[in-house]
C-alpha cells in the first residue's frame, strides 16, 4: 500500500450480478477509496444505493466483479475462500442490524464462540476477555441469561462483545443501530466510539444522521458510486457538539437529495 497507515485500500471496485440472459445489474461502479488505521467512517445513501453491497465487497464477505480490495496489505483477489474466512475470523469483527445470536446458547457462550473457533488462545484467556468486554459494555449481569431474557439494545452490546473477542483490526457494521430505539442507539454508538478511541478502525453503514454525525468521515453513496464525502473530524463529547454536527451533516445530505 502507498501509505503505511492505510488499513483498507479499494481500487476501481465494481460489483455486478447476472440476473438472467442479457440482464446484468451493476450495483457498485468503479469505486476507489481508502481508510486509515483508527478512522471511524460511516456510509450513507438512499435505499438501493449499494451501501450493504459495498460493505460486503470491502470486507471479503462477497467478491468484487472487478477491481481490487487490499486489507492490511492482503489482496483479496489472490486469496481462496478459506483464506478469506480466516482473515474475517482473526482480523475483522462484524455487527449487523439484527444481533444474530444463537438461541441455543446463553449470552456468554454466544460471545466466546468465535474466539473458541479460532483456537488461538486458552479457554481461560477467552473467558477473561469476554468478562472484561461484558463489563465495559454494561451487560455483565446478563452472563448466564438466554437471548430471550435481554432487550434489543443489550443483544447488540453482546454482538459487539462477540465481534471484539478476536481483537480485530477493523469492525464492520451494517445498520448496527437500525433496529433500536433512539436511547439504545445512542448507547450502542457511545460504545463504538470508545472502541474506536482505543484504536479499532470502524466502517459502518447507517441511515441515521444522528449516528453518522458521531463518525469522523461520511461517505455518501448514490446509484452505486461514492457521490460525496464529508470530513466531520473527531467527535468531541461536549454540550451541543452533536446537535451542531448533526445539523451540518443533515444540510449536506439534503443538498445531495437524501
N, C-alpha and C positions, 0 to 999 in steps of 0.2 A: 504494500500500500504506500501511497505517496506521503502520508502523514502518520508518524508512529503513534499518534493519539487517536487515529481513526479506528473505530471498532467495527463499523459496518459500511461497506462501500458497494453501492448499487450503480451499475453502468448499463444504460440502454436496455433496461428490462421491459420485455413485452410478454404478456400472457394472453393466449388465445385458446378458445375451446371450439372443437369441431362439433357442430350441432346437427350434423347430417350432411348429406350430399350438397356441395356448393353452398353450405351455410356455416360460415366461420365467424364466431363472435370474439372480438378483441376487447378484453376487459382492461388490460394495462397496456399503455402505449409509450414505449421508448423512455422509460423513467430513469433518470440519473440523480443520485443524491448520496450524501454521506452523513453518518452520525459519529460524533466524537465520544470517547470514553467519558462517562459521567454526565452526559446530557440527559435531559428529560424532554422528550419530543412527543407531541400529540398530532394525530391526523384527523382532520375534519372534512366534511363534504356531504352533499345530499345523498340520499339512499340510492344505491346503484352506481355510485361514482367509482367503485373499485377499492374502497378502503380496506375491507377484510381480505380481499384477494391480494392486495399489496402486502399486508401483514404476513399472510401465509407464504408468499413468494420470498420475502426477505428473511424469514425465519427458517426456511428449508422445509416447512411443512408441506409445501407444494413446489414443484419445479417450474421455473420460468420457461416460456417457449423460446425466448431469445434473450441475449444479453447476459450479464454476469452479476453474481452476488458473492461478495467476499466478506467473511466474518472472522475476525481475529486472524487474518492472513490465510484463511482456508477458503478455497474456491469451491462453491457448492457444485458447480457443473462437472468437476472432476471426481466427485465423491459418490460412492454407492449409497443405496437406501439405508443399509445397515450403518455405514459410517455417519450419515446424516442423523440417524436416530440416536447414535451415541453422543454426538455433539449436542443435540437438543436436550438429552438427559443430563449431561455433565456440565454444560456451559450456558444453558438457557433456562428461563423459567416462564411459565405461561399462566395467565389468569384470564378467564373468559367471562361472558355475561352471566352465565349460569355456573355455579360452583363445581359441577361435575364430580362431586364426591360420591364414593361408593356406599350404597345403602347398607351393605352387609358388614361394614367396618365402622367402628366408632371414630370420632373426630381425630383423636391422636393417631390411630393406626392409618387413617387416610393421609395424614400429614407426613408420616415417616415412610410411606410406601415407596415413593420414587427413590429415596435415599437407600432403602434396603435393596431395591432392584439394581442400583448401580454398583453395590458391593465394594465401595471404595473405603469404607470405614467400619469400625467395630460397632455393633448394635448399641453399646453403651454410649459412644460418642454421638450417634444418630439421635438417641432418645434425649440426651442432654441438650443438643441443639434445638430439637423440637420443643422442649420445655422452655428454653430461652425465647424462641420465636413466639410461642403462645403467650408468654408473659409480656413481651414487647407489644404485641397486637391486642392485648387485653382480653384474651379468651382462655386464660389458664384454668379457670374454673370449669371449662367445658371438656376437659381432657377425656373423661370416660363417657361423655354424652353421645348418643346416636345423632345422626344428622337431622332427624325429625324433631329433636329437642332444642334446636337452635334457630335463630332468626336468619333472614337472608343476609343481613349485614355481618352477622357472626360467621356464617358459612363462607362469605367472601374473604373474611380475615383468615379463616382456616385455609382457603385456597391460596392466599398469599403466602402463608407459612409453608405450605406444600411446595409452592413454586421456588421458595428460597432455600429449601433444605439442602440442595447440592451446591449452594453458594455460587449462583450463576453470574456470568459476566454481564448478561443483559436480561431484562424482564420484558416480555411482550404482553400487552393487554388488549383484548378485543371487547370493547364496551364493558370494562370491569365494574362500572357503577350503573350500568344501564337498567338493571332490574331492581335498583334500590331506591328508597325514598331519599329526599334531599339531605336529611340528617345523616343517614347511614352512608350516603355517597360522599359527603364531606369528611366523615371519619375515615373511610377507606382511602380517600385521596391524601389525607394527612399522614396515614401510614406509608403510602407510596412515596410521599415527599421525604419522609425520614429515611426510607430505604435508599432513595436517590442521593440524599445528603451524605450517606455513609459510603457512597462510591459506586453503587449499581446503576448502570445505564438503563433507561426505561423508554420504550416506544409503545404508545397506546393509541388505539382508535377510539374516538368518542363522538357523540352528537351533542354533548352538553358543554356549553360555553363556560359554565362555572368550573367544570373540570379542566378544560383546556387552558383557562386563564391562570391556572397554577403551574403550568408547564413552561419550560424555558423557550421552546420554539414550536410554532404551529404550522403544519403543512396543510394546505387546502387542496383537496382533490376534486376534480370535475371531469367527467367523461374519460376516466382512465389515465389522466395526466395530473402532475402536480402543477396546479394553475396559479399558485401563490404561496408565499412563505412569510411568516411574521415572527420576528425576533421579539420575545417577551422579556428576556432577561431572567435572572434567578428570582424566584418568588420570595419576597420578604414578608414574614407573617406580622405585619404591622396594621394597626387600626385603619380601615379604609382602603388599604392597598388592593385587596382583592376586588372591591367594587370598582375601583379605577381601572384595573387590568381587564375586568370583565366588560366594562363599558367600551374600552378601546378595541378589544377583540370583537365585540358584537358589531361595532361600527365597521370594522374592517371586513367582517364576514358579510354584512349587509351589502357593502359595496360590490361584493363578488356574487351576490344573488342567493346567499343562504339564509 
